[in-house]
Amino acid sequence: MFAVVGVVSTLAYLGLYVALSPAVGDRTANLIALLVTAVANTAANRRFTFKVRGSAGAARHQVQGLVAFVAGLVLSDGALELVARVAPDASATVKVGALIAANAAATLLRFVLLRLWVFREPADR
């Protein structure tokens, strides 16, 4: 289920990024798109991947999920910066490709953080 949530989240993120980028610029579009999808991603993983039901702990899970968001933001913003330095006139396709690569790394990190920290099994289980 993590992969399904991840694919849907990534597609939503890329769609938001592509839609917002011409109006607000690459970095701001990246921030907005990633923040919106990170909140939804944490909620979806909470329910579907880690089978957590009810509202108990939801706020804490979202705050912890924001740590994973910051890691993803650093990776994706770094990818955009690299493209800007290496190929200042890069097309949107090149930028999206760099963001896909950065998001692949961020997804792996996010899974580890969610599994080992955010939704870890209690010690008494």
Secondary structure as GFF3:
##gff-version 3
##sequence-region A 1 125
A	DSSP	alpha_helix	2	24	.	.	.	ID=ss1
A	DSSP	alpha_helix	26	44	.	.	.	ID=ss2
A	DSSP	pi_helix	45	49	.	.	.	ID=ss3
A	DSSP	alpha_helix	58	86	.	.	.	ID=ss4
A	DSSP	alpha_helix	92	113	.	.	.	ID=ss5
A	DSSP	pi_helix	114	118	.	.	.	ID=ss6
###
